[in-house]
Amino acid sequence: MQFLTAVSPQSFYTPSWKVETKYSTRVLSGNWVEERRKGLPYKHLITHHQEPSHHHLISTYDEHYNRHNDNLPPCRTWNGHKLLWLPEKADFPLLAPPTNYGLCEQLKQRWLAPKAGLRESIYTSSYPQPPLCSYPRPPLCTMSLRKHAIPVPPPCLHPVPRF
């Protein structure tokens, strides 16, 4: 005797988490947490239209002050929906090598330079320390009293009230 089932054979091969018809389209089901935790790949974060990553090394600050090139189209129009002029400069990134002022090389030389044992400043190099005999010596009894705590509070302090 042969048993017939109402289940289609393809349903055995599809995972149940991919197709959930009883839920709304806004419900996240399946392993969406793991997929979201992976994040976007590096190539989607940096590249834009398959441009190499070394083209994005000029900042807008550098472009504004150094004027590498003005590759903006001559005619711009006001977009009333977005309330800005289109196209903007950000839509046309600069394709030039980055501005290099030599700061990185200068800092690397400073960091890799051997350091002196004593820290010299203008004050320590200009004014040498006077000899020890020029300092006054305090009496021995005052030194011993200053090192130890006073066992009895002085009489000028008010006594602690007891209720």
Contacts in CASP RR format, 6 or more apart in sequence:
PFRMAT RR
TARGET T0000
AUTHOR 0000-0000-0000
METHOD contacts of the structure
MODEL  1
MQFLTAVSPQSFYTPSWKVETKYSTRVLSGNWVEERRKGLPYKHLITHHQ
EPSHHHLISTYDEHYNRHNDNLPPCRTWNGHKLLWLPEKADFPLLAPPTN
YGLCEQLKQRWLAPKAGLRESIYTSSYPQPPLCSYPRPPLCTMSLRKHAI
PVPPPCLHPVPRF
17 29 0 8 1.000
17 30 0 8 1.000
17 31 0 8 1.000
18 30 0 8 1.000
20 27 0 8 1.000
20 29 0 8 1.000
23 29 0 8 1.000
46 53 0 8 1.000
46 56 0 8 1.000
47 53 0 8 1.000
48 93 0 8 1.000
51 93 0 8 1.000
55 93 0 8 1.000
55 94 0 8 1.000
55 95 0 8 1.000
56 93 0 8 1.000
57 97 0 8 1.000
57 98 0 8 1.000
58 68 0 8 1.000
58 93 0 8 1.000
58 94 0 8 1.000
58 96 0 8 1.000
58 98 0 8 1.000
58 99 0 8 1.000
60 89 0 8 1.000
60 90 0 8 1.000
62 68 0 8 1.000
62 98 0 8 1.000
62 99 0 8 1.000
63 89 0 8 1.000
63 94 0 8 1.000
66 99 0 8 1.000
68 94 0 8 1.000
68 96 0 8 1.000
68 99 0 8 1.000
69 94 0 8 1.000
69 96 0 8 1.000
71 92 0 8 1.000
71 94 0 8 1.000
71 95 0 8 1.000
72 87 0 8 1.000
72 89 0 8 1.000
72 92 0 8 1.000
73 87 0 8 1.000
73 92 0 8 1.000
76 85 0 8 1.000
76 86 0 8 1.000
76 87 0 8 1.000
77 85 0 8 1.000
77 86 0 8 1.000
78 84 0 8 1.000
78 85 0 8 1.000
78 86 0 8 1.000
79 85 0 8 1.000
79 86 0 8 1.000
END
